[in-house]
């Protein structure tokens, strides 16, 4: 009886550890596009090479297209990764493409940056 109890405790501990080690996704899907936890639409930039681990949107570009910053200690998982920006800060990427917000989106659900200059697209799962 004691060994069965020990086995059940061990199984429960492993199950809890697996749940605890899976970090929450930094974004969610709403209306068929990725949005930050604030509900604001996320975008990708065609000039960013997927998988390069780099963003080419810096300076004035990043003022208009604020990077979706990753907090210190953030842990990527699944399709999410973290790229290091030119200024040394961390930015979330989805399937290797850095993610950005658009300064002209005013409220959750806005997608006014989609197709901007034919190089900005809503990020889609």
C-alpha positions as CSV (number, residue, x, y, z in Angstrom):
1,X,0.0,0.0,0.0
2,X,2.8,2.4,0.9
3,X,4.5,1.9,-2.5
4,X,1.3,2.7,-4.4
5,X,0.9,5.9,-2.3
6,X,4.5,6.8,-3.1
7,X,3.9,6.1,-6.8
8,X,0.8,8.3,-6.8
9,X,2.7,11.2,-5.1
10,X,5.5,10.9,-7.6
11,X,3.2,10.9,-10.5
12,X,1.3,14.0,-9.2
13,X,4.6,15.8,-8.5
14,X,5.8,15.1,-12.1
15,X,2.4,16.3,-13.5
16,X,2.6,19.6,-11.5
17,X,6.3,20.1,-12.5
18,X,5.3,19.7,-16.2
19,X,2.6,22.3,-15.8
20,X,4.7,24.7,-13.9
21,X,7.6,24.5,-16.4
22,X,5.4,25.5,-19.4
23,X,5.5,29.3,-19.5
24,X,2.4,31.0,-20.8
25,X,2.4,32.3,-24.3
26,X,3.4,36.0,-24.5
27,X,0.6,36.6,-27.0
28,X,-2.9,35.3,-27.8
29,X,-5.1,34.9,-30.9
30,X,-8.1,37.2,-31.4
31,X,-9.9,37.6,-34.7
32,X,-7.4,35.4,-36.5
33,X,-4.4,37.5,-35.6
34,X,-1.9,37.6,-32.7
35,X,-2.4,40.2,-30.1
36,X,-0.4,41.2,-27.0
37,X,-2.0,40.4,-23.7
38,X,-3.3,44.0,-23.8
39,X,-5.4,43.0,-26.9
40,X,-3.4,45.2,-29.2
41,X,-2.6,43.8,-32.7
42,X,0.9,42.4,-33.4
43,X,2.6,42.8,-36.7
44,X,5.6,41.4,-38.6
45,X,8.0,43.3,-40.9
46,X,8.8,41.7,-44.3
47,X,12.3,43.1,-44.1
48,X,13.1,41.0,-41.0
49,X,14.6,37.7,-42.1
50,X,12.8,34.8,-40.3
51,X,15.2,33.0,-38.0
52,X,17.9,35.6,-38.2
53,X,17.5,36.4,-34.5
54,X,17.5,40.1,-35.4
55,X,15.2,43.0,-36.0
56,X,16.0,45.5,-38.7
57,X,13.4,48.0,-37.4
58,X,15.4,50.4,-35.2
59,X,15.5,54.1,-34.5
60,X,12.6,56.0,-36.0
61,X,11.1,52.8,-37.3
62,X,10.9,51.4,-33.8
63,X,9.2,54.6,-32.6
64,X,6.3,54.0,-35.1
65,X,6.4,50.2,-34.7
66,X,7.2,49.6,-31.0
67,X,8.8,46.2,-30.5
68,X,6.9,43.6,-28.5
69,X,9.4,43.6,-25.7
70,X,10.2,40.5,-23.7
71,X,10.7,41.0,-20.0
72,X,14.0,40.0,-18.4
73,X,13.9,36.3,-17.5
74,X,11.2,35.6,-20.1
75,X,11.3,32.0,-21.3
76,X,10.5,31.3,-25.0
77,X,8.6,28.1,-25.8
78,X,6.8,26.6,-28.8
79,X,6.7,28.9,-31.8
80,X,7.8,31.9,-29.6
81,X,11.5,32.9,-29.4
82,X,13.3,36.0,-28.3
83,X,15.6,38.2,-30.4
84,X,18.1,40.7,-29.2
85,X,17.7,44.2,-30.6
86,X,20.5,46.6,-31.6
87,X,20.0,48.4,-28.3
88,X,20.4,45.2,-26.4
89,X,16.8,44.8,-25.4
90,X,14.8,41.6,-25.9
91,X,11.9,41.3,-28.3
92,X,9.4,38.5,-28.8
93,X,9.3,36.7,-32.2
94,X,6.8,34.3,-33.6
95,X,8.1,31.5,-35.9
96,X,11.3,33.5,-36.1
97,X,9.7,36.8,-37.1
98,X,10.1,39.7,-34.6
99,X,6.7,41.1,-33.4
100,X,5.7,44.8,-33.2
101,X,2.8,47.0,-32.3
102,X,1.7,49.9,-34.5
103,X,1.6,53.4,-32.9
104,X,-1.5,54.4,-34.8
105,X,-3.6,51.5,-33.5
106,X,-5.7,53.2,-30.7
107,X,-7.7,50.3,-29.2
108,X,-7.7,46.5,-29.0
109,X,-8.9,45.1,-32.3
110,X,-7.5,47.9,-34.5
111,X,-5.5,46.6,-37.4
112,X,-4.6,49.9,-39.2
113,X,-1.0,48.8,-39.9
114,X,-1.9,45.7,-41.9
115,X,-0.4,46.1,-45.4
116,X,1.3,49.4,-44.5
117,X,3.9,50.3,-47.2
118,X,3.3,46.7,-48.4
119,X,5.9,45.4,-45.9
120,X,3.9,45.3,-42.6
121,X,1.5,42.4,-42.0
122,X,-0.7,41.4,-39.1
123,X,0.9,38.4,-37.3
124,X,-1.1,35.3,-37.9
125,X,-0.9,32.0,-36.1
